[in-house]
């Protein structure tokens, strides 16, 4: 599965968005994690934000299976659950 990653503007330096995305990629090597762009063909879009505002611009991005937001560590745990469920259904 191709998982597109879109980052917010990064106004909260206490939440290392890139490190969290790298950790997900390391934990799920069976998926291809790529930076999301308008021409990216992706199954799922993961929007990694540093706060509840979730200011990342996702206009023009159209993943096949949906969009997930990570605003904190708790959200990342829920995203892992979703990825695990998607793996079971394949």
LOMI-474597 format. One record per atom (N, C-alpha, C): x, y, z. Coordinates in steps of 0.05 Angstrom, whole numbers, padded with zeros to 5 digits, always signed. Example, Ala and Ser with C-alpha at 12.3 -4.5 7.8 and 13.67 -1.06 7.14 Angstrom:
BEGIN
+00264-00114+00156 +00246-00090+00156 +00264-00066+00156 +00257-00045+00142 +00273-00021+00143 +00258+00001+00157 
% end
This chain:
BEGIN
+00017-00023+00000 +00000+00000+00000 +00018+00025+00000 +00010+00045-00015 +00024+00070-00016 +00011+00089+00004 +00027+00099+00023 +00017+00118+00043 +00030+00145+00038 +00015+00164+00030 +00025+00191+00026 +00027+00206+00053 +00047+00221+00056 +00051+00237+00081 +00051+00266+00074 +00035+00281+00089 +00034+00310+00086 +00039+00322+00114 +00056+00341+00115 +00063+00354+00141 +00050+00381+00143 +00045+00390+00167 +00035+00417+00173 +00059+00436+00172 +00054+00461+00179 +00074+00481+00179 +00096+00479+00200 +00091+00463+00221 +00112+00458+00241 +00115+00479+00262 +00093+00492+00270 +00095+00513+00290 +00100+00502+00319 +00095+00475+00323 +00100+00463+00349 +00125+00446+00348 +00148+00457+00357 +00173+00443+00356 +00175+00419+00375 +00156+00416+00393 +00157+00394+00413 +00147+00368+00401 +00135+00368+00378 +00125+00344+00365 +00141+00340+00339 +00159+00322+00339 +00177+00317+00316 +00163+00301+00295 +00150+00315+00277 +00134+00302+00256 +00149+00283+00239 +00173+00291+00230 +00189+00275+00212 +00198+00249+00227 +00206+00251+00252 +00215+00228+00267 +00191+00208+00270 +00167+00219+00275 +00144+00201+00277 +00138+00187+00251 +00140+00201+00229 +00135+00189+00203 +00156+00167+00197 +00181+00173+00204 +00202+00153+00200 +00197+00128+00217 +00188+00132+00242 +00182+00110+00259 +00159+00093+00248 +00139+00105+00236 +00117+00090+00224 +00128+00074+00200 +00144+00086+00184 +00156+00073+00161 +00173+00049+00170 +00187+00052+00191 +00204+00031+00202 +00186+00008+00213 +00164+00015+00226 +00146-00005+00238 +00129-00019+00217 +00126-00007+00194 +00109-00019+00173 +00124-00020+00146 +00145-00036+00145 +00161-00037+00120 +00146-00049+00096 +00124-00062+00101 +00108-00073+00079 +00094-00051+00063 +00093-00027+00073 +00080-00004+00059 +00102+00015+00049 +00094+00029+00028 +00112+00049+00016 +00102+00077+00026 +00119+00090+00042 +00112+00116+00052 +00126+00137+00035 +00110+00155+00024 +00121+00176+00005 +00110+00203+00013 +00125+00224+00006 +00114+00251+00010 +00091+00255-00009 +00069+00265+00001 +00045+00268-00016 +00048+00293-00033 +00041+00290-00058 +00040+00312-00076 +00015+00309-00094 +00008+00330-00108 -00016+00329-00124 -00017+00306-00144 +00007+00297-00153 +00008+00276-00173 +00014+00249-00161 +00014+00248-00135 +00021+00223-00121 -00004+00205-00121 -00001+00180-00132 -00022+00160-00131 -00019+00146-00104 -00037+00150-00086 -00034+00138-00059 -00060+00125-00050 -00057+00104-00034 -00080+00090-00023 -00090+00105+00002 -00073+00116+00018 -00080+00129+00043 -00063+00154+00046 -00075+00175+00057 -00061+00200+00063 -00058+00203+00093 -00034+00206+00103 -00029+00211+00131 -00020+00240+00134 -00036+00256+00148 -00029+00284+00152 -00018+00286+00181 +00008+00293+00183 +00021+00295+00208 +00023+00324+00217 +00009+00331+00238 +00007+00358+00248 +00019+00360+00276 +00027+00383+00284 +00038+00387+00311 +00017+00396+00331 -00007+00402+00322 -00027+00411+00341 -00055+00406+00330 -00075+00413+00345 -00103+00408+00338 -00113+00425+00314 -00099+00446+00307 -00107+00463+00285 -00106+00448+00259 -00086+00431+00255 -00083+00415+00231 -00084+00432+00206 -00065+00450+00204 -00065+00470+00182 -00054+00460+00155 -00046+00436+00154 -00034+00426+00129 -00054+00428+00106 -00045+00439+00083 -00062+00442+00060 -00063+00415+00045 -00087+00403+00044 -00089+00377+00030 -00106+00380+00005 -00111+00405-00004 -00127+00408-00028 -00111+00396-00052 -00126+00383-00069 -00114+00369-00092 -00103+00342-00086 -00105+00333-00061 -00096+00306-00054 -00120+00287-00052 -00120+00265-00066 -00143+00247-00067 -00134+00218-00063 -00131+00210-00038 -00123+00183-00033 -00147+00164-00038 -00142+00139-00045 -00163+00120-00051 -00179+00111-00026 -00165+00108-00003 -00178+00096+00020 -00182+00116+00044 -00176+00141+00041 -00182+00160+00062 -00158+00176+00072 -00164+00193+00092 -00145+00211+00103 -00145+00207+00134 -00121+00204+00145 -00117+00202+00174 -00100+00225+00184 -00108+00236+00207 -00093+00258+00219 -00079+00249+00244 -00054+00257+00246 -00038+00252+00271 -00031+00279+00283 -00042+00285+00306 -00037+00310+00319 -00021+00306+00344 -00018+00281+00353 -00004+00274+00377 +00003+00244+00378 +00015+00235+00399 +00023+00207+00401 -00002+00189+00402 -00023+00198+00415 -00047+00182+00416 -00059+00177+00389 -00059+00197+00372 -00069+00194+00344 -00051+00174+00329 -00025+00175+00334 -00007+00156+00320 -00014+00127+00328 -00021+00122+00353 -00029+00095+00361 -00054+00086+00347 -00073+00105+00343 -00097+00098+00328 -00091+00093+00299 -00072+00107+00288 -00064+00103+00260 -00052+00076+00257 -00036+00068+00276 -00024+00040+00276 -00046+00019+00276 -00067+00024+00292 -00089+00005+00292 -00102+00003+00264 -00106+00026+00251 -00118+00027+00225 -00100+00012+00205 -00074+00017+00206 -00056+00003+00187 -00057-00027+00192 -00058-00035+00218 -00059-00064+00224 -00085-00076+00213 -00107-00062+00216 -00132-00072+00205 -00132-00074+00174 -00119-00054+00162 -00118-00055+00133 -00100-00078+00124 -00079-00084+00139 -00062-00106+00132 -00077-00132+00134 -00094-00135+00153 -00110-00160+00157 -00129-00164+00134 -00139-00142+00122 -00159-00144+00101 -00147-00149+00074 -00121-00148+00072 -00108-00152+00045 -00105-00181+00040 
% end
